[in-house]
Amino acid sequence: MSSYSLEKHPKKKGQCPSCHEKGVFRYFQNAEGERLDEKYGICDRAAKCGFDYRPSGELFPAKEAKEAAPIETIRPAEAVVVALLEKTKVHTSGLHQWAEFKFSETPEGNLSAEHLERWCVASDGDRTAFVHCDGQGRVVNAKWFVYGPDGKRDKAHEPFSMRQPPASARQRFGFCLYGEHLLRHDDPARPICVVESEKTAVLASFFYSHLDWLACGSANGISDEKIGPLHNRPIWWVADADGNVPVEKDGQPVLVNGKPKLSEGGRRNSSLRKLKAYGLEHVVIDLFPDRTDGYDLGDALREGLRPDIVAPTPPAPKAVELPADIEEWSIQLKDRWHKATKFIEEFERREIDLTKNADNWINTADALATFGEHGRELLHRLARPNANYQKAGVDQLFDEAVKTAACTSPAKFFQIANHYNIKLRDLKEKKSKEEEIRSGLPAGVNAEDYFLHGFYELDNCYYSIKDNVPRMVCGFVIKVLYLVKSKDNPKRIVELTNQYGYKTTLDLPTDSFVSIGAFKKVVESAGNFVFEGNETDLTRLKKKLFREEKVTTEISSLGWHERGQFYAFANGIYNAAWTATDQYGIVEHGGFNYYLPFQSGINFDDHEAFANEKKFVHKPSKLDFATWADLLYKVYGDNGMMGLCFYVAALFRDHIFQEHNAFPLLFCFGERQSGKSEFMISFKYPFGQPQKSLSLENPSTVIGMVRTLANFVNAVVMLDEYKNSIDKKTIGLLKGLWGGDGRTTGVKSNDNQTRVTNPKSAVIIAGQDMPTVDNALFTRCILLEFRSKGRDYESYSALKTLEKQGLTDITLEVLTQRPALTQDYAAAFKLVHAHLKDALKGEGIEDRMLQNMAQLLTPVLYLQENELLKFPVTAEQLYDMAIALIKRQHAQINQTTDSRRFWDVFVGLATHKPMPLAQEGVDYTFRKGQLCIRLGNIHPPYMSAHRSQYNVPGLDKQTLDYYLKHDPAFVEVKNLRFDVPAHMNNGIATRTSPTSAYCFDFAKLGIDLPMILNDVENV
């Protein structure tokens, strides 16, 4: 009699594993009404599907016709991804606050917010979100939890993940193992520790950093969808302290087939069964064997414990012993023994559990008892697939079978095997075919490779076997060196070697492996590389290649790399030590691989690709910062010292910008041949070979400038040929650079996504025009004036000699001080800003100019005060230079205010020859020391003259009204008569009606009208 049955209403039906329809799959239950493994069940759609899988092992496949469309796995929209990743930079959730406080001082160091950010732990209101990223760094899903101040999960709030689309959409958000994006691939022998809880993985990775850590979300969290990253690595399952204990109901043990039912949990679950089914090397580490309350490693770390995590030594495999007296058996009995053992091997391979059918199980015991005591182990082997297997119960059943001797041969067992479609003929044919293939393989070919991959390698080609005849699949061999993760352009760096020995290296987009057509297109374009296989062959090839590849991250911006905490040049990276790239442009740092394509051998012959980036190279020269700084000061004087301050601050621009949400521009003003260009070139060498400055006269500069500023981080970009006549769009962009504003572009998508490209480098601008066209731009700049004069040619020659040797060692020397400077910058800035503010008190200088200068001075003054770097001037001298520069620039700004320009234009109108464009008595008049003007009359000629004089239109009337009323010389608006004198009206004086006039204290205006009136006071 069967010990299982189908569930009945009101128990809900599930999703059919064959046709994928929801609510049509009825599961099986045991005698106690408990659901069995959810792979067993029957689909209600008998006509269209008919899938039927019994717990006894019987499988009736689904019908092939009219299958429902497969469910597509989708990823979150770009806007959702950006929002989630942005929240990883927020550290306000309960888990963030608890972790940073609890582990602020440990022997392993401080568990910083940066560690949580690397693990993509986000703060979303009062919830903590664990953002799941796959091995390519793509966001797949997220899970939200609430944690209390003690670091424990608040179970009153149910966790949740992203809302799934409706079933009719045939789409779903997938899941991956949490932490995949941090897996290191440099050592295939390094174990991957798998835990249930995401929090546990985050904490454990900090305290046990020599191991890789992943979280699967629950005891049964490893699924076919997630298991991929666990291949080819030793797996350590770090078990929670629950499961594998007898289940009780109403105080009594629950029995199944007369044996206690064991609970599921950390020590016994479908995840472990899944690892076994895939044949993955794994061990179970039970850190707390005496506990059964669900206590886990995360709880231990929270309590200050640090248990040793060491894999237990696996027991040596026990050799299968044949019966000692087998030689004494009859030929018939030997044949039965051979047949029985072959059948049992097939039962084991297919993991069929015979114990679930009581009649079959008893008959099997009776049949195997005909082998005497030798049949006992065979029965145990058949019983072990049962999750509740107990040795004593099997021994008792076998003893009873031997005692009753109900069978005289194992025929009943062979009948049961035949019911499961296990036939000796098939097993023999399978073996003979395998042996036939082995014998037909060429000498030296690894047969195991063929059976694993479906093809073998010989003479730089891949072959498969069809009808016992070798068939060439691929006329070359391919080796995937690295999988390059990139949000916009993922690729694989591959090495191809054809049958004639020709070898080449390519970077192929990941889409190249999607279809035969795409694959052939890219490989055949590289030379004589011919693929002759079909889609199946390509799939087999991909499985082999992808299993062997190493994951690396592409560096798209040179300079400072925040996540990796290093400074990248085109030919290597620096973090306390210099590490050069290999021939492929790969460099390893902190257990991760990074790809710098700029000087990779793959792009060596492409001279147009990465033209600017290829110049951003480190050239060791062993020069010291003090020597270079001293020569700069001797050659360029105070400008050289200010340029030096700007260069040092630029290397920490990201941190300074984060503090102030702004970073000043450096403006070099002067006539031709005044030394501006040489000055700018001198500050290009610390970043490699000098790159060409971007010309602001070029109409395409806007796009190129934004891209260049985004391609380099914490470096200096040069903009040349500034003129006040450049278009408003470019002026606006230059102003935006101060506040980190860039360029917004649309993205091809269905949800109106946009992409923002923000500047990440410091900017030096040069031109023959002072930036007076817009005071908002002027106050965002620090102005250096260059005048033609003699220079110290000996020092100049020495400086040029150093530049030819390479100055990037100087940049590395400054970067060495980053940890100290970034830690103390905020406090140091307050002191410098306060000093400047006090020294310039009462000068009327706006705070933006003081902040700009303080941002430049702070790094240099801090490094000088702490004797970390040597500079050619003292702190007092540097302050004096800065104060003089601020005063000079403030005076120049005052001369270029909009109201000041109005009065300059007005004087021009009143003194215009041969005929004034603004006439006394008609457009303006003097009255008791005041100048009174009719703005309605003056504004039209003002607009025309302003455009002619400054190449831009003047202020509109409403704006000009505002500025004039806020002019320090303004007195009032009043109604006055503007009578026309006789000499201006054919000798006839004309009296007019009163009209509105703007009155100003003439003495305060500071304008000169000597031709009109010699003594205003007497009027």
Secondary structure, DSSP 8 states (H G I E B T S, - for coil): -BSEEE--TTS--B--TTT--TT-EEEEEETTS-B--TT-EEES-TTTT--EE-TTS-EE---STT-----EEE---HHHHHHHHHHTT---SHHHHHHHHHTSSBTTB---HHHHHHTTEEEETTEEEEEEE-TTS-EEEEEEE-B-TTS-B-TTS--EE-----GGGTEEE----BTGGG---S-TTS-EEEES-HHHHHHHHHHTTTSEEEE-SSTT---TTT-GGGTTS-EEEE--S--SSB-EETTEE-EETTEE-B--BTTBSHHHHHHHHTT--EEEE-S-TT--S---HHHHHHTT-------------------TTGGGS-HHHHHHHHHHHHHHHHHHHTT--GGGBHHHHHHHHHHHGGGGGGHHHHHHHHHTTSTT--HHHHHHHHHHHHHH---SSTHHHHHHHHHTT--HHHHHHHHHHHHHHHHHS-TT--HHHHHHHS-EEETTEEEEEETTEEEEEESEEEEEEEEEE-SS--EEEEEEEETTS-EEEEEEEGGGGSSHHHHHHHHHTTSS--B---HHHHHHHHHHHHHH-EEEEE--SEEEETTTTEEEETTEEESSSEEE--TTSEEEETTEEEE-GGG-GGGTT-SSTTTTGGG---------HHHHHHHHHHHHHHHHHHHHHHHHHHTTHHHHHHHHS---EEEEEE-TTSSHHHHHHHTTGGGSS----EETTSTTHHHHHHHHHHHEESSEEEEEEE-TTS-HHHHHHHHHHHTT--EEEE-SSSS--EEEE---SEEEEEESS-S-S-HHHHTTEEEEEE------HHHHHHHHHHHHH--HHHHHHHHTTHHHHHHHHHHHHHHHHHHHHHHTTTS---HHHHHHHHHHHHHHHHHHHTTSS--SS-HHHHHHHHHHHHHHHHHHHHTT-HHHHHHHHHHHHHT-SSS-SS-BTTTEEEETTEEEE-HHHHHHHHHHHHHHHHSS----HHHHHHHHHTSTTEEEEEEE---B-GGGTTT--B----EEEEEEEHHHH----TTT-S-GGG-
